[in-house]
Amino acid sequence: MRYFVIFLLLCGDVFSSLNATESLNVSCEAPAFDAGDVELIRGKATITHSFRILNERGKDIKINKVSASCSCASVTYSEAVIKAGEEATIEVKMNLTDEDFIGRTAEVLVSFFETPKPVKLSLTAKAKFSSYVTPQILNFSAVNRYPGTRMSLSFFVCKPDNLPKEKFIRSIEISHPNLFKVEMKRQKRSLRKSEKGNVYYFFIAQIDVTNLGNMLPKDDIYITVTFEGENEKTHKVKIISL
């Protein structure tokens, strides 16, 4: 009887040791990352961050499923099987657009076959004041160099409601005013709603540039447009004339 009790005690110690090993979690040292304010390029940007997941369970584990909270994010990982005591890298990419001046967060859940508890990751970023112009180069060479040839520029600005209600372009300047005529055709503001239900303003302007037919110089010609607002920004458009 005494030997049987000792055997049970020994077994209990073994099983408790195994359970302690099994209860060790799969962890990420920094599961949340904030990229802060991000400058957009032509109204878009992609944020990439790598999270390191450490296997502390005492045996190999295998990733079962990786899911993101929104279509703005995509996820890849370095290893499907994470060996005991080792780590894998989870790379999260999140797309930002004009309306993300209010901030965007993508949450990612990484689940495993061996444990019911998933690892939760989050990537946050906020779009800076966004404005862009298209095209960035006007080509008046070859067929477009004849007098009276007209080309158009479109300017876009996305902001909350702290820009002027009607006009948002402060000034338009051209380095060679005797060669091209620059006309503001329209400025329009529209009220839009983001996916999260936040209201914001989207501004658009069209500027026509007309070739006056004078002798074109060999040096560069630039149109400079300055926006209104507390985060004033200047755009330059190059004119090709050769």
Residue pairs with C-beta under 8 A, 6 or more apart in sequence:
21 57
21 58
21 59
22 57
22 58
24 56
24 57
24 58
25 56
25 57
25 115
25 117
26 53
26 54
26 55
26 56
26 57
26 61
26 82
26 112
26 115
26 117
26 119
27 53
27 54
27 56
27 119
28 51
28 52
28 53
28 54
28 119
28 121
29 52
29 54
30 51
30 52
31 51
31 119
31 120
31 121
31 122
32 121
32 122
32 124
33 49
33 51
33 122
33 123
33 124
34 124
34 125
35 47
35 49
35 123
35 124
35 125
36 125
36 126
37 125
37 126
37 127
37 128
38 45
38 47
38 96
38 125
38 126
38 127
38 128
39 45
39 128
40 96
40 97
40 98
40 127
40 128
40 130
40 132
41 132
42 132
42 134
43 97
43 98
43 130
43 132
43 156
43 158
44 95
44 96
44 97
45 95
45 96
45 125
45 127
46 93
46 94
46 95
46 96
47 93
47 94
47 95
47 96
47 123
47 125
48 91
48 92
48 93
48 94
49 91
49 92
49 123
50 89
50 90
50 91
50 92
51 89
51 90
51 91
51 92
51 121
52 87
52 88
52 89
52 90
53 82
53 87
53 88
53 89
53 90
53 110
53 119
54 86
54 87
55 61
55 82
55 83
55 84
55 85
55 86
55 87
55 88
56 85
57 84
57 114
57 115
58 84
59 84
59 114
60 81
60 82
60 83
60 84
61 81
61 82
61 112
61 113
61 114
61 115
62 80
62 81
62 82
62 112
62 113
62 114
63 77
63 80
63 81
63 82
63 88
63 110
63 111
63 112
64 111
64 112
64 113
65 109
65 110
65 111
66 75
66 77
66 90
66 108
66 109
66 110
66 111
67 75
67 108
67 109
68 74
68 75
68 92
68 106
68 107
68 108
69 105
69 106
69 107
69 108
70 106
72 94
72 95
72 96
72 104
72 106
73 92
73 93
73 94
73 95
73 106
73 108
73 123
74 92
74 93
75 90
75 91
75 92
75 93
75 108
76 90
76 91
77 88
77 89
77 90
77 91
77 110
78 88
78 89
78 90
78 91
79 88
79 89
82 88
90 108
90 110
90 121
92 106
92 108
92 121
92 123
94 104
94 106
94 123
94 125
96 104
96 125
96 127
97 127
98 127
98 130
98 156
98 158
98 200
98 202
99 127
99 158
99 192
99 194
99 195
99 198
99 200
100 125
100 126
100 127
100 194
101 126
101 127
101 128
101 129
101 130
101 158
101 159
101 160
101 200
102 126
102 194
102 196
102 198
102 200
103 124
103 125
103 126
104 124
104 125
104 126
104 127
105 122
105 123
105 124
106 122
106 123
106 124
107 120
107 121
107 122
108 120
108 121
108 122
108 123
109 118
109 119
109 120
109 121
110 118
110 119
110 120
110 121
111 118
112 118
128 231
129 159
129 229
129 231
129 233
130 156
130 157
130 158
130 159
131 155
131 156
131 157
131 158
131 227
131 233
131 235
132 155
132 156
132 235
133 153
133 154
133 155
133 156
133 225
133 235
133 237
134 153
134 154
134 156
135 153
135 237
136 237
136 238
137 237
137 238
137 239
137 240
138 151
138 153
138 209
138 223
138 237
138 238
138 239
138 240
139 240
140 149
140 151
140 180
140 211
140 216
140 239
140 240
140 241
141 240
141 241
141 242
144 151
144 211
145 211
145 216
145 241
146 211
146 213
147 211
147 212
147 213
148 210
148 211
148 213
149 210
149 211
150 208
150 209
150 210
150 211
151 208
151 209
152 185
152 206
152 207
152 208
152 209
153 206
153 207
153 208
153 209
153 223
153 237
154 204
154 205
154 206
154 207
155 169
155 203
155 204
155 205
155 206
155 207
155 225
155 227
155 235
156 202
156 203
156 204
157 163
157 168
157 202
157 203
157 204
157 227
157 229
158 200
158 201
158 202
158 203
159 200
159 201
159 203
159 229
160 200
160 201
161 199
161 200
161 201
162 229
162 230
163 201
163 203
163 228
163 229
164 228
164 229
165 189
166 187
166 189
167 187
167 228
168 187
168 189
168 203
168 205
168 227
168 228
168 229
169 184
169 187
169 205
169 225
169 226
169 227
169 228
170 226
170 227
170 228
170 232
171 224
171 225
171 226
172 182
172 184
172 207
172 223
172 224
172 225
172 226
173 223
173 224
174 180
174 182
174 221
174 222
174 223
174 224
175 220
175 221
175 222
175 223
175 224
176 217
176 221
178 212
178 214
179 211
179 212
179 214
179 216
179 217
179 221
179 241
180 209
180 210
180 211
180 212
180 221
180 223
180 239
181 209
181 210
181 212
182 207
182 208
182 209
182 223
183 207
183 208
183 210
184 205
184 206
184 207
185 205
185 206
185 207
185 208
186 205
186 206
187 203
187 204
187 205
188 203
188 204
188 205
189 201
189 202
189 203
190 201
190 202
190 204
191 199
191 200
191 201
191 202
192 199
192 200
192 201
192 202
193 199
193 200
194 200
207 223
207 225
209 223
209 239
216 241
216 242
217 241
218 242
220 238
220 239
221 238
221 239
221 241
222 236
222 237
222 238
222 239
223 236
223 237
223 239
224 234
224 235
224 236
225 234
225 235
225 236
225 237
226 232
226 233
226 234
227 233
227 234
227 235
